[in-house]
């Protein structure tokens, strides 16, 4: 269902139609991309200059804390007000499409460190290839 939703969004974008994904499906998709695709060992493609960056991702009732280390990425549930370098927030569809690189930075609310957001975006590009 997730892959179909993203391909449907691609089709919508190809004809200049704004894609919208069901909120429950999109929230599940955000969890999937963060926990299954992004989190894990990145020692084959380290980012030693990054140090440790914390990014919260929030949509609907769910919040995740993404910990970007030079050689690993960890994802956990986040408490409201969690201390982070940056955040990505918005409705579930917009956040999911931003994580997949199908929505521009203007489609989600991005706050905080641009370097933390850039590192997360770089990791997402590699994770979703």
N, C-alpha and C positions, 0 to 999 in steps of 0.2 A: 504494500500500500504506500509506503514511503517513497519508493522509487517512482511509482506511478504518479504520485502527487508532484514530485519535482519535475518529472517529464511533462506533466500537464502544465505546470508553471512555465516551462520552457516554450511550450506551444503557445500559451497565452502571450508571453513576451514577444514571440516572433510575429504576432499580428497586432502588436501595440495594445494589448488588452491587459489590464492590471490583474495579476494572478491573486487568487484568494484560496487559501487552504483551510479546511474545517479546523476550528480551534483545538479540538481534542486531538485530532490527527497531527496537527502542527506541533502541539506541545510534546506529544510522544516522539515526534521527529527531532525536536530540539534535544531531548534526552538521548535519543539514539546517536545523533551525530557527535554529541559531547562525550558520552560515556563509552560508546562502542568504537567510534572512529577516531576521535581526537586523543582520548586518554591512553596513556601507555608509555612504552619505551621509545625514545627518540634518539638513542645513542648513535644510530646510523646516520643521523642528520642533526648533529648538535648545533646549538646556538649559544656558544659560550659567552658572547658579549651581552646576552639578555639578562643575566642574573636571574632573580626570581621575580616574576610578574604575576599579580593576582587580578583576575577579571571576573566580575559577577555577570551572569546572564540571567535576566528575569523576564518572564512572560506569564501573564495570567496569575495563577496562584503558585507557580513554581519558580524557584531560584536555585541557581547552581553557582558554585565557586570553582573557577578554573585556575589551577596553579601551574604556571608555565615555568619550568626549570630548564636549564641548558640542555639536559638529556632526557627529561621526562615531562609528562603532562599528567596531572591528577585532577579529577573532577569529583566534587562532593556536593551534597545539598548545602545551601547557604542560608544563613539566618538573615532576616531583614536587617539592613544597616551593616552588613559584613564589611570589614575594612578591606578595600581593594584599590589597586592602582587605576582601574578603569571599569566601566560597565557598558553592557549592551542591553537595552530594554525596549519593549514594545509589545504589540499584540502578537499572538503566537505565529500567525502566518508571516508577518514581516520579519520577525526574528529568525524563523527557520530559513526564509529565503535569503536573509543577510548572511547567515552561517554558511549557506551553500554558494554564496557569491552570486546569487540571482537578484539581489536587491542592493541598491546603492546605499552609501552611508546616510543618505537623507531619509531612508525608509525605516530606520530604527533610531532610537535615541542612544547616541554614543557619547560617553562622558569620560573625562579623566585623561590618563596618559596615552598620547598617540602612539608611543613606542610599544606599549603593552598591547594595544589594539592591532597594531601592524604585525607584531609577532604572532598574535593569535590568528590573524588573517593568513599569514604565511603558512602556519601549521595547518590551518583548515584547507588551504589549497592543496597541500601535499596529502592530507588525510582523505580527501574526497576525490582524488584522481582515479 
